[in-house]
């Protein structure tokens, strides 16, 4: 019990620090664009900048009057007031932002230096106190006097807080800033600044970096940059080298999915600046934190020796952002710090990985543990999942494609049969056009070329991308996930054969009851196609649909358009060309055509022997597509289809469909 209480206490403390850091970063991050703008103006126009301009850089005189420039006012007034407004608004909307900004002016004028920490105090304080004051006379103001009371109360209280900031808060914040600056300088003078990596690198993996970076380092760095033209503090946390070294080590010496995914993660981390993506790799082998610390210390030491720094924060921590904010005299030092940090981190991580045990923690489990540490879903954790993952039992699955009637319908049928056979007939599997998706599904399955279109529409779902709708191995993973979720939620025993047997019987019953009407007719089946290319095969299958009066002749062009956007190869020698979603109005009635090519046709590098043309209207074609899916998911049935000598044999395999 004592151990549990201790663990809970530690977790609670970590969560509180994370929330505090998130709140601090919430004030800074929306205004990073303003910091970058200030950094650009500073790098270009100050006296030692790339394009010195006295009137903009704020040095020298013009007509006997000292130039104010842009640099000073932006850092002294604009940035602190933006932070204060953002902090006040986070607490009490626009009203809180306005009062927080007024209060911050007192701190700015009282201290006489850029007051970022003062703004991060007075902004939220102004919003919070204004909210409490408004609660006193809520619903007590006489009609017609609301605007008068609201405006005067905000003005009066804002003025009071500005005075409090001027006389009380500014001296305290100034003392803290001076003390913190002296402490940093002492570390620099004594060569101890690299030791900060011992705290910063583990803090990053535990998601405590925001409290350190945006709460302390950025405000101190801006003050130092204003005085010296650059600051090393901006790179203590943002250096992409340590993370890149770890990912490169995994790329060479990792195993399994970790090794396969590391190169892609390295690109995202180094160029995209999303450091979070390498955290699961560290959590898999916690000893790798030593590699991150060693790399971080090397980078900081290099910056100290070369006296290099940035003029403004690099956010996100991308090499592009780092170089964009590098001071004019610091390109060599900054670049060297990134290179050496990467090299040292890579060497240490390589030794750890090569000397590790054969069995490593699964990367997906490490990603889940990362989300647990973070306290919420991670935007990058999905990159590490070898299979789909949800927060609870799966109830709804949707296959999405461009038109929602061909490949998605067959994929849905294959998976539906697998799920029923596994004993879970209550899981609903449907198919839709991507344009019709809504964010109310547990799992969304798309062709890999369409995944980017489907994800923004269904952000709360688990996404699974496949390149083969007929026999993708991802289907078995989904079934396993359903089984695990049902076992946990409803007590279903995955080893109990009874549900599976009942479901199998249901599937067999469905097979026997298939009634496709005249969707597939004898005249729409060709056993020896004449086409020799993919384009001609689409024409041949499409013309069979036209000949039956099922589609307008222009529908064939839409089939080619669909093929150019997303291939319709399904696996097991099958392709099902069909029109785009926009071409549905060209369909007069549902129909399916089947053309067999005994010698096979090259279909974007895949061999296709069976081309099934599809025109679906009001889901009337789904029963025959389901039958086709069942046939082509069974290699023995495909072999029988390949050996069929009559059209009747083909029709029999697809549910004894009779010609109309």
C-alpha positions in Angstrom: 0.0 0.0 0.0 2.8 2.4 0.9 4.5 1.7 -2.5 1.2 2.3 -4.3 0.7 5.6 -2.5 4.3 6.6 -3.3 3.8 5.8 -7.0 0.6 7.7 -7.1 2.2 10.7 -5.4 5.1 10.6 -7.9 2.7 10.4 -10.8 0.5 13.2 -9.4 3.5 15.4 -9.0 4.7 14.7 -12.5 1.3 15.4 -13.9 1.1 18.7 -12.0 4.4 19.8 -13.4 3.3 18.7 -16.9 0.2 20.8 -16.6 2.2 23.8 -15.4 4.6 23.4 -18.2 1.7 23.1 -20.7 0.2 26.3 -19.3 3.5 28.1 -19.7 4.0 26.9 -23.2 0.4 27.8 -24.0 1.3 31.4 -23.4 4.6 31.3 -25.4 3.9 28.9 -28.3 1.0 30.9 -30.0 3.4 33.9 -30.1 6.5 32.1 -31.5 5.8 33.8 -34.9 6.4 37.1 -33.2 9.6 35.9 -31.6 10.8 34.7 -35.0 9.8 38.1 -36.6 11.9 39.9 -33.8 14.8 37.5 -34.5 14.7 38.3 -38.2 14.6 42.0 -37.6 17.5 41.7 -35.1 19.7 39.5 -37.3 19.2 41.8 -40.3 19.2 45.4 -39.0 21.2 45.8 -35.8 24.7 47.3 -36.0 26.3 43.9 -36.3 23.6 42.4 -38.5 23.6 41.3 -42.1 22.0 44.6 -43.3 22.7 47.3 -40.7 20.0 50.0 -40.8 20.2 52.6 -37.9 16.6 53.5 -38.1 15.4 49.9 -37.9 18.2 48.5 -35.7 17.9 51.2 -33.1 21.4 52.6 -33.0 23.0 55.9 -33.9 21.1 59.1 -34.5 19.1 60.7 -37.2 19.0 64.5 -37.3 20.3 64.6 -33.8 17.7 62.3 -32.4 18.5 58.8 -31.2 17.0 56.1 -33.3 14.5 53.9 -31.5 14.2 51.3 -34.2 12.1 48.1 -34.1 14.3 45.8 -32.1 13.9 47.5 -28.7 10.1 48.2 -28.8 9.3 44.8 -30.1 11.2 43.0 -27.3 10.3 45.4 -24.6 6.6 45.9 -25.3 5.2 43.8 -28.1 6.3 40.3 -27.0 5.6 40.7 -23.3 2.1 42.1 -24.1 1.3 39.3 -26.5 2.3 36.8 -23.8 0.3 38.6 -21.2 -2.8 38.8 -23.5 -2.6 35.1 -24.4 -2.2 34.1 -20.7 -5.1 36.3 -19.6 -7.3 35.0 -22.4 -6.5 31.4 -21.5 -8.0 32.1 -18.1 -10.9 34.5 -18.9 -11.3 34.9 -22.6 -10.7 38.3 -24.2 -11.7 40.2 -21.1 -9.0 38.5 -19.1 -6.5 39.1 -21.9 -7.2 42.8 -21.9 -6.9 43.2 -18.1 -3.7 41.0 -18.1 -2.1 43.2 -20.7 -2.9 46.4 -18.7 -1.4 44.8 -15.6 1.7 43.8 -17.5 2.5 47.4 -18.6 3.1 48.2 -14.9 5.8 45.5 -14.7 7.4 46.5 -18.0 7.7 50.1 -17.1 8.7 49.4 -13.5 11.5 47.0 -14.5 12.8 48.7 -17.6 13.8 45.5 -19.2 11.9 42.9 -21.3 9.5 41.3 -18.8 8.6 37.9 -20.1 8.4 36.3 -16.7 6.5 39.3 -15.4 4.0 38.9 -18.3 3.6 35.2 -17.6 2.6 36.2 -14.0 0.5 39.3 -14.5 -1.4 38.1 -17.6 -3.0 35.0 -16.0 -3.3 36.9 -12.7 -5.2 39.7 -14.4 -7.6 37.3 -16.1 -8.1 35.2 -12.9 -8.8 38.2 -10.6 -11.1 39.8 -13.2 -13.1 36.6 -13.4 -13.5 36.6 -9.6 -14.6 40.2 -9.5 -17.1 39.7 -12.3 -18.6 36.8 -10.3 -19.4 39.2 -7.4 -22.1 41.1 -9.4 -23.0 38.4 -11.9 -26.8 38.6 -12.7 -27.1 41.7 -10.4 -26.5 44.4 -13.0 -29.6 46.3 -14.0 -30.6 46.0 -17.7 -29.0 48.6 -19.8 -26.0 49.1 -17.5 -24.0 46.0 -18.5 -21.6 47.7 -20.8 -21.0 50.6 -18.4 -20.2 48.3 -15.5 -18.1 45.9 -17.6 -15.9 48.6 -19.2 -15.4 50.6 -16.0 -14.7 47.5 -13.8 -12.1 46.2 -16.3 -10.5 49.7 -16.6 -10.4 50.3 -12.9 -9.1 46.9 -12.0 -6.6 46.9 -14.8 -5.2 50.3 -13.5 -4.9 48.9 -10.0 -3.0 45.8 -11.2 -0.7 48.0 -13.3 0.2 49.9 -10.1 0.7 46.7 -8.3 2.9 45.5 -11.1 4.9 48.7 -11.1 5.6 49.0 -7.3 5.4 45.4 -6.1 5.9 42.7 -8.8 8.5 44.4 -11.0 11.2 44.6 -8.3 10.6 40.9 -7.4 10.7 39.7 -11.0 13.7 41.9 -11.7 15.6 40.3 -8.8 14.7 36.8 -9.9 15.7 37.6 -13.5 19.0 39.1 -12.4 19.7 36.1 -10.1 18.8 33.5 -12.7 21.0 35.4 -15.2 23.9 35.4 -12.8 23.5 31.7 -12.1 23.6 31.0 -15.8 26.6 33.2 -16.3 28.3 31.4 -13.4 27.7 28.1 -15.1 29.2 29.5 -18.3 32.2 31.0 -16.6 33.0 27.8 -14.8 32.4 25.5 -17.8 29.5 23.8 -16.1 26.7 24.7 -18.4 26.9 21.3 -20.2 25.7 19.7 -16.9 22.2 21.1 -17.5 21.7 18.3 -20.0 21.6 15.9 -17.1 18.3 17.4 -16.2 17.0 18.7 -19.5 17.3 15.4 -21.6 15.4 13.2 -19.1 12.9 16.0 -18.7 12.2 15.9 -22.4 11.4 12.2 -22.4 9.1 12.8 -19.4 7.4 15.7 -21.1 8.6 18.2 -18.5 10.6 20.2 -21.1 7.9 22.9 -21.6 8.2 24.0 -18.0 12.0 24.3 -18.4 12.3 25.6 -21.9 9.4 28.1 -22.2 9.2 28.9 -18.5 12.9 29.7 -17.9 15.2 29.3 -20.8 13.3 31.4 -23.4 12.8 34.4 -21.2 16.4 34.4 -20.0 17.6 33.7 -23.5 15.7 36.7 -24.9 17.2 39.0 -22.3 20.7 37.7 -23.0 20.1 38.0 -26.8 19.0 41.6 -26.3 22.2 42.4 -24.4 24.7 40.3 -26.4 23.0 39.8 -29.8 22.6 36.0 -29.2 22.1 33.4 -26.5 23.2 29.8 -26.0 20.1 29.2 -23.9 17.9 28.8 -26.9 19.8 25.6 -27.9 20.0 23.8 -24.5 16.7 22.0 -25.2 16.1 22.6 -29.0 19.3 21.0 -30.3 18.1 18.2 -32.6 21.4 16.3 -32.5 20.9 14.0 -29.5 17.6 12.6 -30.8 19.0 12.2 -34.3 21.9 10.2 -33.0 19.7 7.8 -31.2 17.5 7.3 -34.2 20.5 6.7 -36.5 21.8 4.1 -34.0 18.4 2.3 -34.2 18.6 2.5 -38.0 21.9 0.6 -38.0 21.7 -1.6 -34.9 18.1 -1.8 -34.0 15.8 -4.8 -34.6 12.4 -5.4 -36.0 9.9 -2.6 -36.3 12.2 -0.2 -34.4 14.9 -0.5 -37.0 12.5 -0.3 -39.9 10.8 2.8 -38.6 13.8 4.7 -37.3 14.9 6.3 -40.6 11.5 7.9 -41.2 11.4 9.0 -37.6 14.8 10.6 -38.0 13.6 12.7 -40.9 10.6 13.9 -39.0 12.7 14.7 -35.9 15.6 16.5 -37.7 13.7 18.4 -40.4 10.2 18.6 -38.8 11.5 19.4 -35.4 9.1 17.0 -33.6 11.5 15.7 -30.9 8.6 13.7 -29.4 9.0 11.1 -32.1 12.2 9.6 -30.6 10.9 9.4 -27.0 9.5 5.8 -27.5 12.8 4.6 -28.7 14.4 5.8 -25.5 11.6 4.3 -23.4 12.2 0.9 -25.1 15.8 1.0 -23.7 15.8 3.5 -20.8 19.6 3.2 -20.7 19.6 5.2 -23.9 18.9 8.3 -21.9 22.7 8.3 -21.3 23.2 8.7 -25.1 20.8 11.7 -25.1 22.6 13.3 -22.1 26.0 12.7 -23.6 24.9 14.2 -26.9 23.3 17.2 -25.2 26.4 17.9 -23.1 28.6 17.7 -26.2 26.4 20.1 -28.0 26.3 22.6 -25.1 30.0 22.3 -24.6 30.6 23.0 -28.3 28.5 26.1 -28.2 30.3 27.3 -25.1 33.7 26.9 -26.6 32.8 28.5 -29.9 30.8 31.2 -28.2 27.9 30.5 -30.5 24.2 31.0 -30.1 20.8 31.9 -31.6 19.2 35.3 -31.8 15.7 34.0 -31.0 14.0 30.7 -30.0 14.1 27.9 -32.5 10.6 26.5 -32.4 10.0 23.7 -33.4 13.4 22.3 -32.8 14.1 21.7 -36.5 17.5 22.2 -38.1 15.8 24.6 -40.4 14.5 26.7 -37.5 17.8 26.5 -35.8 19.8 27.7 -38.8 17.2 30.4 -39.5 17.7 31.9 -36.0 21.5 31.4 -35.8 23.5 34.6 -35.1 25.7 35.9 -37.9 28.9 34.9 -36.2 27.7 31.5 -35.0 27.0 29.3 -38.0 30.2 27.3 -37.5 29.6 26.8 -33.8 25.9 26.0 -34.1 26.4 23.6 -37.0 29.3 21.9 -35.2 27.3 21.6 -32.0 24.6 19.7 -33.9 27.0 17.5 -35.7 29.0 16.6 -32.6 25.9 16.1 -30.5 24.6 13.7 -33.2 27.9 11.8 -33.4 28.3 11.3 -29.6 24.7 10.3 -29.1 25.0 7.9 -32.0 28.2 6.3 -30.6 26.8 5.8 -27.1 23.5 4.6 -28.3 25.2 2.1 -30.7 27.2 0.6 -27.9 24.0 0.3 -25.8 22.0 -1.3 -28.6 24.7 -3.7 -29.6 25.4 -4.9 -26.1 21.7 -5.2 -25.2 19.7 -8.4 -24.7 18.0 -10.1 -27.6 14.5 -9.4 -26.4 13.5 -5.7 -26.4 10.4 -4.1 -25.3 7.9 -3.7 -28.2 8.0 -0.3 -29.8 4.2 -0.1 -29.8 4.2 -0.8 -26.0 6.8 1.9 -25.6 4.7 4.4 -27.5 1.7 3.5 -25.3 3.9 4.1 -22.2 5.0 7.4 -23.7 1.3 8.4 -24.0 0.8 7.4 -20.4 3.7 9.6 -19.3 2.4 12.4 -21.3 -1.1 12.1 -19.9 -2.8 12.3 -23.3 -2.8 10.9 -26.8 0.4 11.6 -28.8 0.3 13.0 -32.2 3.2 10.8 -33.3 2.6 7.6 -31.3 0.6 6.2 -34.2 3.8 5.9 -36.2 5.0 3.1 -34.0 1.9 0.9 -33.9 2.4 -2.3 -35.7 -1.3 -2.8 -35.6 -4.4 -0.7 -34.9 -5.1 0.5 -31.3 -8.2 1.8 -29.7 -9.2 2.9 -26.2 -12.0 0.3 -25.9 -14.0 -2.4 -27.6 -14.4 -2.1 -31.4 -18.0 -1.7 -32.5 -17.8 0.0 -35.9 -15.4 -0.4 -38.8 -15.6 1.4 -42.1 -13.8 0.8 -45.3 -13.3 4.0 -47.3 -12.4 4.5 -50.9 -12.9 7.2 -53.5 -16.3 6.0 -54.6 -17.3 3.8 -51.8 -18.7 1.0 -54.0 -16.0 -1.2 -55.3 -12.7 -2.0 -53.5 -14.1 -0.8 -50.2 -17.2 -3.0 -50.5 -15.1 -6.1 -51.2 -12.6 -5.3 -48.4 -15.5 -4.9 -46.0 -16.9 -8.2 -47.0 -13.6 -10.0 -46.5 -13.1 -8.5 -43.1 -16.7 -9.0 -42.1 -16.5 -12.7 -42.8 -13.3 -13.0 -40.8 -14.8 -11.2 -37.8 -18.0 -13.3 -37.9 -15.9 -16.5 -38.2 -14.0 -15.4 -35.1 -17.2 -15.2 -33.2 -18.0 -11.4 -33.1 -21.1 -11.0 -35.4 -22.1 -7.8 -33.6 -19.2 -5.8 -34.9 -20.5 -3.6 -37.7 -18.3 -3.4 -40.9 -19.5 -1.0 -43.6 -18.0 0.8 -46.6 -18.3 4.4 -47.7 -16.9 7.0 -50.0 -14.3 9.2 -48.2 -16.4 12.3 -48.9 -19.2 10.7 -46.8 -17.0 9.9 -43.7 -18.0 11.2 -40.3 -15.9 11.0 -37.1 -18.0 8.3 -35.4 -16.1 5.1 -36.3 -13.7 3.0 -34.1 -11.6 1.9 -37.0 -11.1 3.4 -40.5 -9.5 1.3 -43.2 -8.3 2.8 -46.5 -5.9 2.1 -49.3 -2.5 3.5 -48.4 -2.8 6.1 -51.2 -6.0 7.5 -49.6 -5.0 7.5 -46.0 -4.1 11.2 -46.0 -7.5 12.1 -47.2 -9.4 10.0 -44.7 -7.5 10.9 -41.5 -8.5 14.6 -41.2 -12.2 13.5 -41.4 -12.0 10.8 -38.7 -9.3 12.0 -36.3 -10.7 10.1 -33.3 -10.6 6.7 -35.0 -7.8 4.2 -35.4 -6.5 4.3 -39.0 -5.3 1.3 -40.9 -3.8 1.6 -44.3 -3.6 -1.4 -46.6 -2.2 -2.1 -50.1 -4.2 -5.2 -50.6 -8.0 -5.3 -49.8 -8.4 -9.1 -50.4 -5.8 -10.7 -48.1 -4.1 -7.9 -46.1 -2.4 -9.2 -42.9 -3.8 -6.2 -41.1 -7.2 -7.9 -41.1 -5.9 -10.6 -38.7 -4.5 -7.9 -36.5 -7.9 -6.2 -36.3 -9.6 -9.4 -35.4 -7.1 -10.0 -32.7 -7.7 -6.5 -31.4 -11.5 -7.1 -31.4 -11.0 -10.3 -29.5 -8.8 -8.6 -26.9 -11.2 -5.8 -26.5 -14.3 -8.0 -26.2 -12.5 -10.3 -23.7 -11.7 -7.3 -21.5 -15.0 -5.6 -21.8 -17.6 -8.4 -22.0 -15.8 -11.5 -20.7 -15.8 -13.3 -24.1 -13.4 -16.2 -24.0 -11.3 -16.1 -27.2 -10.7 -19.9 -26.8 -14.4 -20.8 -26.7 -15.3 -22.4 -30.0 -19.0 -22.0 -29.6 -19.3 -18.3 -30.8 -17.0 -19.0 -33.7 -19.0 -22.0 -34.8 -22.2 -20.1 -34.6 -20.8 -17.2 -36.6 -19.4 -19.6 -39.2 -22.9 -21.1 -39.6 -24.3 -17.6 -40.1 -21.8 -16.9 -42.8 -22.6 -20.1 -44.6 -26.3 -19.2 -44.3 -25.5 -15.8 -45.9 -23.7 -17.6 -48.7 -26.7 -19.8 -49.4 -29.1 -16.9 -49.4 -27.1 -14.8 -51.8 -29.5 -13.3 -54.4 -27.8 -11.0 -56.8 -30.7 -10.8 -59.2 -29.5 -9.7 -62.6 -26.4 -7.8 -61.3 -24.2 -10.5 -62.9 -25.5 -12.0 -66.1 -24.2 -14.7 -68.4 -23.4 -12.2 -71.2 -21.3 -10.2 -68.8 -18.8 -13.0 -68.2 -15.9 -13.5 -70.6 -13.5 -16.4 -70.1 -10.9 -15.3 -72.6 -10.4 -11.6 -72.7 -8.7 -10.1 -75.7 -7.0 -7.1 -74.0 -3.2 -7.1 -73.5 -2.8 -4.0 -71.4 -4.3 -2.6 -68.2 -6.0 0.2 -70.1 -7.5 -2.1 -72.7 -8.7 -4.5 -70.0 -10.6 -1.6 -68.2 -12.2 -0.8 -71.6 -13.2 -4.4 -72.1 -14.8 -4.7 -68.7 -16.4 -1.3 -69.0 -17.9 -2.0 -72.4 -19.6 -5.1 -71.1 -21.4 -2.8 -68.6 -22.3 -0.4 -71.3 -23.6 -3.2 -73.5 -26.0 -4.3 -70.8 -27.4 -0.8 -70.5 -26.1 -0.5 -66.9 -24.0 2.7 -67.5 -23.6 5.6 -69.8 -20.7 5.2 -72.3 -18.8 8.0 -70.5 -18.6 5.9 -67.3 -15.7 4.0 -68.8 -13.6 7.2 -68.8 -14.4 7.6 -65.1 -13.1 4.0 -64.6 -9.8 5.1 -66.1 -9.8 8.3 -63.9 -10.3 6.2 -60.8 -7.5 3.9 -61.7 -5.1 6.8 -62.2 -5.9 8.2 -58.7 -5.9 4.9 -56.8 -5.1 1.5 -58.2 -7.9 -1.1 -58.0 -5.7 -4.2 -57.7 -7.1 -6.3 -54.9 -4.7 -9.2 -54.6 -5.0 -12.8 -55.6 -4.9 -11.9 -59.4 -8.0 -9.7 -59.1 -8.6 -6.1 -60.1 -12.0 -4.4 -59.8 -12.0 -1.2 -61.9 -14.9 1.1 -61.2 -15.9 4.8 -61.7 -15.1 7.7 -59.4 -17.6 9.0 -56.8 -18.5 11.9 -59.2 -19.5 9.4 -61.8 -22.3 7.7 -59.9 -24.9 9.7 -61.8 -23.7 7.9 -65.0 -24.9 4.5 -63.5 -28.4 3.5 -64.7 -28.6 0.3 -62.7 -26.2 -2.0 -60.8 -24.1 -4.4 -62.8 -20.9 -6.4 -62.6 -18.8 -7.8 -65.5 -16.1 -10.5 -65.2 -13.3 -10.9 -67.7 -10.6 -13.6 -67.3 -7.2 -13.3 -68.8 -5.5 -16.8 -68.6 -2.1 -15.4 -69.5 -2.4 -12.5 -67.1 -2.0 -8.7 -67.6 0.5 -6.4 -66.0 -1.4 -4.2 -63.6 1.0 -1.6 -62.2 3.6 -4.3 -61.6 1.1 -6.9 -60.4 -0.2 -9.9 -62.4 -4.0 -9.8 -62.9 -6.0 -12.6 -64.4 -9.5 -11.5 -63.4 -10.9 -8.0 -64.1 -14.3 -7.3 -62.5 -16.0 -4.2 -63.8 -18.3 -2.6 -61.1 -21.2 -0.2 -61.4 -23.1 0.0 -58.2 -26.3 1.9 -57.5 -28.1 2.0 -54.1 -25.9 -0.9 -52.8 -27.7 -3.4 -55.0 -24.4 -4.8 -56.2 -23.0 -5.5 -52.7 -24.3 -9.1 -52.5 -22.4 -10.2 -55.6 -19.3 -8.2 -54.5 -19.5 -10.1 -51.2 -19.6 -13.4 -53.1 -16.6 -12.3 -55.2 -14.7 -11.3 -52.1 -15.3 -14.7 -50.5 -14.1 -16.5 -53.7 -11.0 -14.5 -54.1 -10.0 -14.7 -50.4 -9.8 -18.5 -50.8 -6.9 -19.6 -53.0 -8.6 -22.9 -53.7 -11.6 -21.1 -55.1 -9.4 -18.9 -57.2 -7.7 -22.0 -58.6 -11.1 -23.5 -59.5 -12.1 -20.2 -61.2 -8.8 -20.2 -63.1 -9.6 -23.8 -64.4 -13.3 -23.1 -65.2 -14.2 -24.0 -68.8 -17.8 -22.7 -68.9 -19.6 -19.5 -67.8 -22.0 -21.5 -65.7 -19.0 -22.8 -63.6 -18.0 -19.2 -62.9 -21.6 -18.2 -62.0 -21.9 -21.1 -59.7 -18.8 -20.1 -57.8 -20.4 -16.6 -57.3 -23.6 -17.9 -55.7 -25.3 -19.5 -58.6 -26.3 -16.2 -60.1 -28.8 -16.6 -62.9 -29.1 -14.5 -66.0 -32.1 -12.2 -66.1 
